[in-house]
Amino acid sequence: MSDNHDIDQQSDAPELYEHHRFTVDPGQTTMRIDVFLADRIGGSVSRSRIQQAAEAKCILVNNKPVKASYKIKPLDSISVVMATPPHELEIGPEDIPIDIVYEDDDLLVVNKAAGMVVHPAYGNYTGTLVNALMHHLRHLPLFSSGQVRPGLVHRIDKNTSGLLVIGKNEMATNALAKQFFERTTSRRYVALAWGDMESDEGTIESNIDRHPNDRTRRQICPPEQGKHAITHWRTIERFGFVSLVECRLETGRTHQIRVHFAHIRHPLFNDEVYGGDRIVKGNPTSKFKQFIDNCFGLCPRQALHARTLGFTHPTTDQAMHFEAPLPPDMASVIEKWRTYSRYVPMLEED
């Protein structure tokens, strides 16, 4: 047996891809690596899935990609990244409109609307992006099984809009999963945050874990708990009581930007989960309250948009970059704040 087997899962949603590490035992006999890994990982990881992972260059031996036919040697250090297999729960295809920004034989990029759940889960088994993808791609083997994980390697929150990449086959999905795991993708978000940012740019670094009393929430936790999260931000525009910021994710934890900005006392505008759905800055006069209510009406969700997405194409190795314009609700509320900050005198803060 191997003397070290560590399973590590990291992502916006941990179940979207998995990482296995092995160190081959000193007394291990020579054998093909696909046979070795199928035996050691077991479960739902078949030999064919191992071979597909090797084709996507997702199996590394001593930090170098190898083919499925590679013969393992004693003390080899093996690392495997694979998209997690589909769950057993069956989900049906639904003819739901989706905004496809780009599509080829291996992948597609979607500009997800706010309000759409990405992945089926308790309470959201219909109307999700996966349901829509299973209809749009119903002719492909990966999307015709009726299972719930096809093609996903990352996700964004239900009430966050913006860009997602989806693999259309196992090879592409594994190759994309490896990029997200190794943090070689590029993702930038635009957010409207409460308050005037103290500087033009900064970095928020912490560990994030589930809230102990509410599993739908996340919280900052001590270094020995949760998962490490890093958000880089810069101020784009200041409106006195709120700021328009760009966020660059170095990691991709669930609710990362929302938790981080709430932690530094700049919750995202109209984020009802993390305290942004009330007046955080400014005196609550009747006129100001009315203005804020009007803004909340224009953008009835957290003001967060996944604007850019960059990755390497799994087949062509071409650098791919996509940008999605601000959706109308965010664009409208930003323009409303822009006008307000120009023509209304600053209210004296408490």
Helices and strands as residue ranges (DSSP letters): E 4-8, G 14-16, E 17-23, H 33-41, H 47-55, E 59-61, E 64-65, E 77-83, E 99-103, E 107-112, H 129-136, G 141-143, E 161-167, H 170-181, E 186-194, E 201-211, E 214-221, E 227-238, E 242-249, H 256-263, H 286-298, E 304-312, E 319-323, H 328-343
